[in-house]
Amino acid sequence: MTNQVDSPHIHRYLDRLCTPMEQARVEAFLQLPEGRELLNAVLEARMAADMEESASAVVPAETRAQWKAKLAERMFGDGSAPAKVVPMRKWFKAAMWAAVIGGAGWMGARMLKHAQREPAMVMASKQTANGRRAVVRLTDGSVVHLGAGSSLRYPESFSGDAREVFLDGEAFFEIAEKPGQPFMVHSGEVRTTVLGTSFRVSAFNGRQALVAVATGKVRVDHVKDGVPQELAVLTPGEELNWEQTGGKFHVAEVKATDVEAWKGGRLVFHSKPLLEIAKELERWYGVEIAIGKESISDQKITVTLSGAAPLDKTMQLLAAGGGFSYITQGGKVTIH
């Protein structure tokens, strides 16, 4: 991890410009001796560079108190024991606090610079029940087709150097191109990064995660403890499957048209276990599907279904492809 953080990262952290992933990585690094050493060096350099600029600043007492509280929160958590987390030479720590309280500190100047351009991020969310889907239009022009039984958390307005959303479930993304502001989809420990493209992500908790590309290019990372590790760069017609339990993954070829057709309700299964197909149909139709014989749960089936068709017609096609029978009673389907 020590090679993951350098001076520019520390500067970005102090200026509150880090993405959530970068912030976690920096804060973990600052717990290490080499992290504290680098932080001290950056602080000294910034103080020397900014002292002249901030010396003439006239700041109200109330604002100075707010700066002090924010500094304690950012650097030391609750501000109760700063020396334990970031020990510094006594003279330097005293000078830093005196500068902040006196209104001539570099932190005060930095906060003053960024206060207006960094408004608090307000998050919104959208959830769908089984049998329901939704279309979410983001403020950057991107469109998210949210699948059944899924949830999406996203900023009401994007700011900063990245557009980040959080998905639990599955969705098809049509991303507006903004080269200077990449779009990131966080789904558990999998992060998908794009500049402008369309792709599908399926990542239900405890199940295999999937990323498939219809147009453009995406990078898929496994993120653990804030540190990303690249898994693959996908182009149209490629699909990555990642096992959450074992951490293994593989990339397979798919039809790009099939990936895009998902948003319209077309469900394409290539050699998928019957149990997995049944779980997918449960979400699409909001019904319970039970498999009477455990021996056929792992049966591999290749079939194309329409989630927009009536349930009985979909089950007829699935039964023909799998060679089984079924009965429907109320809201439950039992496969024999």
Helices and strands as residue ranges (DSSP letters): G 2-4, H 7-14, H 20-29, H 33-54, H 61-76, H 82-85, H 90-102, H 106-114, E 123-127, E 134-137, E 143-146, E 151-155, E 163-174, E 183-187, E 190-194, E 198-203, E 209-215, E 218-224, E 227-234, E 238-242, E 249-253, H 256-261, G 262-264, E 266-273, H 274-285, E 288-291, G 294-296, E 300-306, H 311-322, E 326-329, E 332-335
